[in-house]
Amino acid sequence: MDETFADIRIATDRATLERAFPVMKELRPHIDMEAFLSACGEVGTEGGYRVAVVDRGGSIVAVMGYRVLTDLAHGRHVYIDDLVTAKDHRSAGHGARLLRFAEVEARRLDCVGLRLCAGVENEAGRRFYEREGWALRSVAYKKRLARLRRPGAP
């Protein structure tokens, strides 16, 4: 039987994105509304950040941010940047359903696969992804750059 995603939709308007922000803030506490809306400014464009939400009776309870990328190692694929369920709605299957929605979306967008990264400190998240059939395939490295001041910048 095919799963339906009647309560999941891609946010395409500012009002929905604003309603999704408090949930995203639980995962990304360092961002503010302006930064979130700016990231979402390219919604729907090739490689642009897209936001899928689980909307339960007008309340957004889970959010997934993703992009369609193409590279030599993976071909055309969906990359999931963010996946979070509101604290009071966790363990109700919303995250798992968003991952399955991402699979359907990847097929619709003619992708060959999906990828995501989980922080090394996020053991519960890594166990969740493995339970959902995701395989650990690589280790990601990150290097922060010192912020350079431009002439005339504050």
Secondary structure, 3 states (H helix, E strand, C coil): CCCCCCCEEECCCHHHHHHHHHHHHHHCCCCCHHHHHHHHHHCCCCCCCEEEEEEECCEEEEEEEEEEEEECCCEEEEEEEEEEECHHHCCCCHHHHHHHHHHHHHHHCCCCEEEECCCCCCHHHHHHHHHCCCCCCCCCCCCCCCCCCCCCCC
